[in-house]
Each structure stands twice: as C-alpha cells, then as structure tokens.
Amino acid sequence: MRVISGQQKGRRLKSANIEGLRPTSDRVKEAIFNMIAPFLNEKLIVADFFAGTGNVGIEFLSRGVREVTFVEKDMRCINLIKENLKNLDLLKRARIIKGDVLKFLKSKNCPVFDIIFLDPPYRSDYAKECISEIIENNRINENGLIIVESNLEFRYEDENLSILREREYGDTKITIFCFGGKRS
C-alpha cells in the first residue's frame, strides 16, 4: 500500500492484520483518483468514512485538499491512521474521529463536505444508510461527490444524486455520485 500521487508520492503506508480490515487496493485507489482528478483542488473538505488504514484520505491529502476528516470506530485502526499521518507529516490537515459514521453524520460536530468517500463493510446496508443521512442532514455541498466502494450488488437511487461514474474491479464496485438536488 502506497501513496500514488502528489506531495507524498511513492511513500509506503503501514497496514495491520485486523479482522475485517480491507484496505482499498492501489489499483482501485488509482482508478478512483483518475476519475475524480478534474474535481480536486486545495479548497476541498473531504471525509474518509469507515477509514480503516486511512489509505484513501491520505491520498486526498497528498494531492493537496485542504482537510480530511477520518471516521473510524476501531481504536487499532485509529492508531494506524495517526501513525501513517504522522510519518507523512500530514496530521495538521487531518481530523480523526473515533466513532460510528452514522452517529457522526447526525451530530452537530459533522461539517458539510465537498467529497465523501464511503468504504463500509461490503455485506451491510451502511452505504445506503449513510447516503440517506448525508442527504437528510445536508452533509454534502451542492455538486459535491459521494464515492462508494462496495460489492458488485450495490445499488442506490435518489432524485438528489446522479451517477457520474460506475466501474467494477474484480469483486469491488466504485460508484461516484454527484449531489445536485434541492436542499431543504
């Protein structure tokens, strides 16, 4: 696992043998960033939900976004994210939240994001629940992106979202939604 591009290009990231931990592969991560490259800039506020190793959020930071909020409930993963951020000197632009993503989305402490990356357990409905909460609680900016890493069966429809890209890589599907609906 490595940083693919940007300021920290080529740097290795630490991982751990934690049951259920499934870091986004370099191949899939590179594909995601190739698809969203035109949207990236230094003003973006990004979320890495179900962050695991922090692999994807760190890639965003390396590519120059303003800030990434990592949300993860496993303390071993939190420690791994902190270690990776510290080793790459990226802690200043990171916010690390230990807790449940759905609870965070409902909390007063949850900001509005420009890009949200969701990588929940594949065999769960967390992605659908999170997207519903993101829209209901106004957690994504107009024209913001919601990127979902899921199994091949994942489907989600909402009148506020349009699918920009959808690609399959082995047993992984990447769906990139653009938020463009009216907000209450």
N, C-alpha and C positions, 0 to 999 in steps of 0.2 A: 504494500500500500504506500503510495507516494503522492506528493503534490504534483499535479500535471503541468500547471502553467502559473505565470505571474511571478510575484516577488520571491516566493519560496519554491519555485520550480525545481523538481528533482529531489527535494528533501523527503526523506522517509518518515512515515508516521508509525507510531507504536500501536500494536493491537494486543488483544489478550484473548485467551481461551475461556470465554464466558458463554455458558449455555444460552442459546437464543440470540447471541450477537452475530449479526450478518452484515458486515461492512459492505458498503457499495463498492463493487469491483472497479478497478481503474478503467476498464473498458466502458462500463456503463456510465461512470462519472464523466469520462471524456466525451461520450455521446451527449449527455445532458448539457454540458457546458458548450459544446459546439452548437446545439440547438438554441441556447439562450444568449449566446455571445452578443448579439446586437442589442440586447436589453440591459447589459451590465454597465454600471458607471459608479463613480466614487460617492454618490449621494445615497445609495440604496441601503435600506434597513432590511435585513434578511433574518428568517427563522430557520433553524435546523431542528425539527421536531422528531422525537424518538432518535436522538442524535448518536447514540452508540459510541463510536470512537471519535466522533466529531469530524470525520473524514470530509464530508461534503461542505459543512460550514467552514472548515479551514480552507478548502479550495476557493470558496467565495472570498474569504479574507485575503488570500494570496493574490486574487485577481482584483483587489482594490476596493471592494464595497466598504461603506462607512462602518457598519457594525453588524455583527451576527449574534443572535440570541440562541443559545443551545438549550434545549429542554430534554431532560433525561431523568428517569426515576431510579436507575440502578447506580448506587454510590461508586461501585467499581468502575463503571463507565464514566461517571463524573470525574473521578480521579485521573482516568486515562485522557479525557478531553483536556483537563487542566495541564497535564504533563505535556501533551502534544502542543498545546498553545504556548506554554512556557518555553519549550525547546525551540519553537519557531519565532519567539518574540512577538506573539500576536495577542497576548492577554488584554492589552489596553483597549482593543476594539471588540472585545468579546464580553458577553453577558451569559453567565451559566446559571440555569435554574434547575434545582433538583426537585422533581415533582412530576405529577401526571399532566400530560399535554391537555386533555380536555378540561381539567380544573384550571390550568393556567389560562386557557382561552376564555374562560368565564370570569376570570379575576380582573380586578381594577388595574393590576400591575401589567397587564398584557397590552403592549402598544399596537399600533397599526403598522403592518409590514408592507414592503414592496414586493418581496418574494418570500414564499413559504415552501420549504422542502419537507415533505412528509414521507417517512420510511417506517411505518408501523409494522408489527408482525404480519406476515402475509396472510395467515389464516384467521384474520379478525376483521371486524367491521370498523375498526378505529379510523381508517382513512375517510370513510363516508361520514362517520360521526364528527370527525374533526372539520371536514369541509363544511358541513352544516353549521357547526359552531362558528367557524371563521366568517361565514356569510351573515349569520344571525347576529353576531356580536360586532360586526364591522371591523374585522381584524386585518383586512387587506385593502390597499389603496385601489382606486379606480385604475384599470389597466394593469393591476398587479398580477403576478404569476403564482399559481399554486402548482407545484411539481410533486407528483405522486409516484413513488417507487412501489410496485405491487406485484402480485402474482398475475398470471395471464387472464384470469377470470374477472378482474376488477372492472367495474363499470360505474359511472356516476353521471347523472344528468341534473342540471339546474338551469333555469332560464337566465340566471346571472352569469353563467360561465360558458365560454366557448373553448373547444379543444383546439389548441394551436398545433400540437404535435402528439403523436402516439406511436411508440416504437417498441418492439419486442427484442429481447436479448436473452436467448435460452429460456429459462423459466421466469424471467423478470420482464415486467412491462413498465415503461415510463410514459406517463400521461402528463402533458403540460397544459393546464387550463389558464385562460386569461379571464380575469374578473372585469366585467363591463356592464353589469346591470345597475339598475337604480338602487340607491341605498336609502334606508329609512333614517 
